């Protein structure tokens, strides 16, 4: 994932989180959780690369 792709992913995550706290819509919460998992997965992937060097 490029830096730009990660930035876009985090931006989408934050938009979903803000919408959830504004509306408390469970569908939006599910989307936010899915995006959080994707962010966490990418962070873990990059940490593994950094730690292997």
C-alpha positions, -999 to +999 in steps of 0.1 A: +000+000+000+013+034-009+014+063+015-014+079-005-035+048-003-030+046+035-039+083+038-071+077+019-080+047+040-075+066+072-095+095+059-124+072+051-121+056+085-123+090+102-153+100+081-171+068+091-162+073+128-175+109+128-207+098+110-213+070+135-209+093+165-233+117+148-259+092+139-252+060+159-261+040+128-250+004+132-243+000+095-218+029+097-203+013+128-197-019+109-181+000+081-159+019+106-148-014+122-139-029+089-118+001+080-101+000+114-092-036+107-077-026+074-057+002+090-045-021+118-035-048+092-014-022+072+003-009+103+012-044+113+025-052+078+047-021+078+060-027+114+071-062+103+090-047+074+107-021+096+115-047+124+130-071+099+157-046+088 
